């Protein structure tokens, strides 16, 4: 028997004014904290009021009389202790099924479902966050690399110590044109060409750096011009600390000539004696 069922057995006697002693004190203390039992007591008192009107007024609703009779019938424990021994013991009362245990199971089931839903939602959010974080970090890395390359180009163009050498057509009018901007300190090289002739079949242009110390020419990149004859070479791999005397563009086989120029010079730096 639950606590609420125990006190529910005494509510009818309390409503009739027949409950006293320790049981009355215990019920009064319970009513101070239990709103459910207070509502049940109010219903019983209302039923008693309706029953009192049966002698001088309209007949009360059948449900009020039935509620009161059921409540009094459930007082087997209290009334049997007050009857003489010779009185026959009444039949055991029919216990009302309490809704408190059922409510407890329903609340527990609802709590479990809520927890499962929250765990699933949290797992989905974590997966989405991890995916978004990876994409964001990849974009940041790409932008950082692009910014670094752009900074190197700008620094080379603005560096007052960078050598600027104009390239013109070898042995002909200076129709093809090129400009090399070389930063020895950081090995940065920016080469821009214009008005280059279209490439013959299986041929390619190759840029060469001629060291100031008279060493062997250094391959500085293969390139093909666009339809307007323009081309660029940006930061090819170069050795550390090489001072440039001049730059030359030659016409080489399509695989390039990486050790030394083999083809015909197309444009050379002004003043170069090559």
Secondary structure, 3 states (H helix, E strand, C coil): CCHHHHHHHHHHHHHHCCCCHHHHHHHHHHHHHCHHHHHHHHHHHHHHHHHHHHHCCCCCCHHHHHHHHHHHHCCHHHHHHHCCCCCCCCCCCCCCCCCHHHHHHHHHHHHHHHHHHHHHHHHHHHHHHHHHHHHHHHHHHHHHHHHHHHHHHHHHHHCCCCEEEEEEECCCCCCCEEEEEEECCCCEEEEEEECCCCCCCCEEEEEEEEECCCCCCEEEEEECCCCCCCEEEECCCCCCCCCEEEEEEEEEECCCCCCCCCCEEEEEECCCCC
